Amino acid sequence: MSLADRVVGISELALALGRSEQWIKRQWLNLHMEEGMPRKLPTNWVWPRKAMENWIEQQGAVFSQESIEHVTPLNPDLKIITLTENQMLRDRYSKARAV
């Protein structure tokens, strides 16, 4: 195993957590302080692989594609309501800006 294999980069971590790299950059210190996430290495946006793997397993945050596919899709009626409300808000606030 090379040294490069002993660290987790931010892109790999973002994929594993289902978050964006920007989110991780904003939240990693909070996650460290509040959730026990391992500290990143001071040289870059990388973390010790074994420590990060252990932390993720403790959090239960690893999702396989199969587990994601089993999530219930949004109720079609709720989707219509949401789209309607979004349009009403856009109309309301676009009129307010025009004044």
N, C-alpha and C positions, 0 to 999 in steps of 0.2 A: 504494500500500500504506500503510495507516494504521499508527501506532505499535503499536496493539493486535495487529496481524497479525505483528509482529516478535518476539513472545514466545510461549512455549508455557506454558500453565497446567498446574497439577498434575493436573487431571482428564484433560486431553488426553494428558499424558505417561503417566499411569497406564494409560489405554486402549492407548496405543501399546506399552507394555512388558508389558502383560498382568498388571499388579500393582495392588494397592490403593493409594489415596492415602496411607493410614497407613503402608504398607510403604515408599513412597518417602520420606515424611517421616523415617522411622527410618534409612533406608539411604543417602540421597543423599550425605552427606558421605563415607561409606565408598566409594561408587561414584566420587566425585570423586577421592579420594586413591588408590584402588587401580586403578580402571579408566579414569581420565581423563575422567569425565563432566564437562561444563561446570558451572561454579558457578552457582547460582541468583542472581537479582538480589536485592539486599538489601531491597528494598521489599516483597516478597511471595513466594509460592510460584510464581514464574515464572522461566523460563530463556530465553536468547537462542535464537530459533527456528533460525537457520542453524547455529549451533554444535551445538545439540541434534540437528538432522537429520543433520549430519555424523557425530556421535558414534554415533547409533543405527545408521546405515548401516555404520560400522566394526565395530560389535558384532554385526551380523547379527540384530538383535532385532526387526525389523519383520515381523510375520506377517499375511498376508492371510487372509480367511475360508477361501479355497480350501486354503491350506496347513494350516490347523487341521483341516479336514475329512478330510485324508488321514492323520491320526494313527490308528494301529491301535487299535481299541477294546480294552478290558480283556478278557482271556480269561475266558469264563464260569466255567470251573472255578476259576480264581484268584479271581474275584469271590465265589464261594460259600465258598471257604476263608477269604478275608478277612472276610466277614460272620460266619462261624462263630467265628473267632478273636476278632473284636471283641466278640461276645456273651459268649464265655468270659471275656474280660477284664472286661467290665462285671459279670458275675455274681461273679467273684472279688473285685473291689474293692468292690462294693456289700456283700458279706458282711463284708469286713474293716472297713468303716465301721460296720456294725451292732454289732460287738463292743465 
